[in-house]
Amino acid sequence: MKRNPRKLKWTKAFRKAAGKEMVVDSTLQFAARRNVPVRYNRDHVATTLKAMQRVSEIRAKRERVFYKNRMAGNKERERAADRKLVAENEHLLPKMRASERIAAELEQELLVENIEEEVPPQRLKKKQKAKQRLLVGGGVEEMDVD
């Protein structure tokens, strides 16, 4: 079955057409085949091998830069999608009054200050740490964790 290679996502043609792979770069010209026979020369082979290594380094560096530039706007897009998801499904999130939230934050800050005053930093690893879980009703529950 014949198919258009630019529509098949796994082909090089698709990746180049979609802007996912470098198309115009001078390092890509070195990979082109040349059907011109050359007489063997040891020095020529050595310089060619050095040049091949250098070209591969340059190509790898340029591909990394190309990828970073292509992925530059991803974080903002993902954050926007996350915000949209939260806005659409806000009814699933637990409700907490503002006064309860403020009280819970103040209580949590006081607990953290008390723990820091009681236990010196050297013994903090040895002593059991108290883990806090914020409840939906606004209270704070303490749990001992090993």
C-alpha positions in Angstrom: 0.0 0.0 0.0 1.5 3.3 -1.1 1.4 6.2 1.4 2.6 9.8 1.4 5.8 9.9 3.5 5.1 13.5 4.6 1.9 12.2 6.4 3.5 9.3 8.2 4.9 10.6 11.5 7.8 8.3 11.7 9.5 9.3 8.4 12.2 11.9 8.0 10.1 13.7 5.4 7.4 14.3 8.0 9.8 15.4 10.6 11.5 17.9 8.3 8.1 19.2 6.9 6.7 19.6 10.4 9.8 21.6 11.6 10.9 18.9 14.1 14.2 18.3 12.5 16.9 20.5 11.0 16.5 21.0 7.3 19.0 23.7 6.4 22.4 23.2 8.0 25.9 23.0 6.5 26.7 19.9 8.5 24.0 17.9 6.7 25.9 18.3 3.4 28.8 16.2 4.8 26.5 13.2 5.1 25.6 13.3 1.4 27.0 10.4 -0.7 29.6 11.1 -3.2 30.2 8.5 -5.9 33.7 9.7 -6.8 36.4 7.1 -6.2 39.5 8.5 -4.4 42.8 6.8 -4.3 43.8 5.6 -0.8 46.0 8.0 1.1 46.8 7.5 4.8 47.0 11.2 5.6 43.7 11.9 3.7 41.9 9.2 5.7 43.3 10.5 9.0 42.2 14.1 8.3 38.8 12.8 7.1 38.2 10.9 10.3 39.1 14.0 12.4 36.8 16.1 10.3 34.0 13.5 10.7 34.3 13.7 14.5 34.4 17.5 14.5 31.3 17.6 12.2 29.4 15.2 14.4 30.2 17.4 17.5 29.0 20.5 15.7 25.9 18.8 14.5 25.0 17.5 18.0 25.5 21.0 19.5 23.3 22.6 16.8 20.6 19.9 17.2 20.5 20.6 21.0 20.1 24.4 20.3 17.4 23.6 17.7 15.5 21.4 20.2 15.8 24.0 23.0 14.4 26.7 20.7 11.6 24.4 19.5 10.6 23.5 23.1 11.0 27.1 24.5 7.3 27.9 24.7 6.2 24.5 26.1 6.1 25.5 29.8 3.8 28.4 29.2 1.5 26.2 27.0 1.5 23.4 29.7 0.7 26.0 32.4 -2.2 27.4 30.4 -3.6 23.9 29.8 -3.3 23.1 33.5 -5.1 26.4 34.4 -7.8 25.6 31.9 -8.2 22.1 33.3 -8.5 23.5 36.9 -11.0 26.1 35.8 -13.2 23.6 34.0 -13.1 21.1 36.9 -13.2 23.5 39.8 -16.3 21.9 41.2 -14.2 18.8 42.0 -11.8 20.7 44.2 -12.5 20.8 48.0 -14.1 24.0 49.2 -12.4 26.0 52.0 -13.5 29.3 53.4 -11.0 32.1 53.3 -11.0 32.4 57.1 -10.4 28.7 57.5 -7.5 28.8 55.0 -5.9 31.8 56.8 -6.3 30.1 60.2 -4.7 26.9 58.9 -1.8 28.8 57.4 -1.2 30.6 60.7 -1.4 27.4 62.7 1.0 25.7 60.3 3.5 28.6 60.6 3.3 28.4 64.4 3.9 24.7 64.4 6.9 25.0 62.1 8.4 27.8 64.4 7.8 25.6 67.5 9.5 22.6 66.0 12.5 24.7 64.9 12.9 26.2 68.4 12.6 22.9 70.3 14.9 20.7 68.2 18.5 21.7 67.4 19.5 21.2 63.7 22.0 18.5 64.6 19.4 16.3 66.3 16.7 16.9 63.7 17.7 13.8 61.7 17.6 11.5 64.8 14.3 12.6 66.2 11.0 11.6 64.6 9.7 14.3 62.4 6.0 15.4 62.6 4.2 15.3 59.3 1.1 17.6 58.9 -1.9 16.9 56.8 -4.2 19.8 56.0 -7.8 18.6 56.3 -10.7 19.8 54.1 -12.5 21.3 57.1 -9.6 23.6 57.8 -8.0 21.7 60.7 -4.5 20.3 60.8 -3.8 16.7 61.8 -0.3 15.6 63.0 1.1 12.2 62.2 4.4 10.7 63.4 6.6 9.5 60.6 9.8 7.4 61.0 
